């Protein structure tokens, strides 16, 4: 017997998205291509809403 949900399950759509920032492990912050801190770029924050990285969840168990 197959569960009902499997009749309608579909693979998640992969979106081709590139983030305009990258995580800098030395600073422990997201930085833009020119070295500025991503959280200080108000235009970027308005566009993407956040600059969250996965670094905290990889190093802290209480995140």
C-alpha distance (Angstrom), angle and dihedral (degrees) to the residues before:
residue distance angle dihedral
X1 . . .
X2 3.81 . .
X3 3.83 119.2 .
X4 3.80 113.2 -109.9
X5 3.81 93.9 -120.6
X6 3.80 92.2 60.5
X7 3.79 89.9 65.9
X8 3.81 88.5 66.5
X9 3.80 103.7 28.9
X10 3.78 115.5 119.9
X11 3.79 130.7 -179.2
X12 3.79 114.9 -96.1
X13 3.77 113.8 -96.5
X14 3.79 111.9 -110.1
X15 3.78 110.5 -134.2
X16 3.78 119.3 -152.9
X17 3.78 98.0 -132.1
X18 3.76 128.2 154.2
X19 3.77 121.3 -165.4
X20 3.80 117.2 -135.1
X21 3.81 90.3 -138.2
X22 3.79 138.5 54.4
X23 3.78 134.3 -155.0
X24 3.81 115.4 -100.9
X25 3.80 108.4 -155.6
X26 3.82 92.0 -164.1
X27 3.80 93.3 57.4
X28 3.82 92.7 28.5
X29 3.81 87.5 -136.7
X30 3.77 138.3 103.1
X31 3.80 110.7 -101.3
X32 3.79 133.6 -168.6
X33 3.80 123.2 -122.2
X34 3.80 91.3 -93.8
X35 3.83 92.5 53.4
X36 3.81 98.4 -102.8
X37 3.81 118.2 135.4
X38 3.81 107.8 -98.0
X39 3.82 94.5 -141.3
X40 3.83 89.8 62.2
X41 3.81 93.5 57.6
X42 3.81 103.5 94.6
X43 3.81 94.2 -171.8
X44 3.81 90.6 54.8
X45 3.80 92.1 48.5
X46 3.81 91.1 50.4
X47 3.79 90.0 51.3
X48 3.81 102.0 43.4
X49 3.79 101.0 21.1
X50 3.82 94.8 -137.6
X51 3.78 143.7 19.8
X52 3.79 96.9 -140.7
X53 3.78 118.4 163.5
X54 3.80 129.5 -171.4
X55 3.79 93.7 -122.5
X56 3.80 95.3 100.5
X57 3.76 94.5 51.3
X58 3.78 90.1 51.5
X59 3.79 93.7 53.6
X60 3.82 104.7 31.2
X61 3.76 126.3 53.6
X62 3.82 94.7 -160.0
X63 3.84 97.5 61.5
